[in-house]
């Protein structure tokens, strides 16, 4: 019996949510409290070259105000810094700190652990097939993490 397209969307979103919720909980257990996907997306955009609030907003498909709010939170927590741009002192240059890069590496390791758990749960062949089929639908790169669009807006 086939399921509806809405059910497929619900299952895909549920899988994403289960992974993200588990990662957020584990990040908190490892000392990174209150980390959210939008923080990761923002730091990846900055690390990829978005060094101003306007550039971050553009890459993330959010308003400049939303980007500024997220950047302020990241700065307050020590994940990014902001200082006058040596090339143009009128603008601030945003950079990911070593603490920010450490947090991103920790998150990547947690997702590797969660993937391994899924592999234990459904088996390596089934997970490989699932990944292969999802890749066929979304392409090799999936979403570009530094440009999450609606995901960044929803997590706002």
Protein Blocks (a to p, Z undefined) as FASTA:
>chain_A
ZZdfklmmmmmmmmmmmmmmmmmmmmmmnopahiafklmmmmmmmmnopabfklmmmmno
pafklmmmmmmmmmmnopaccdddfklmkbccddddfklmmmmmmmmmmmmmmmmmmmmm
nojklmmmmmmmmmmmnojnlpafklnojmmmmmZZ
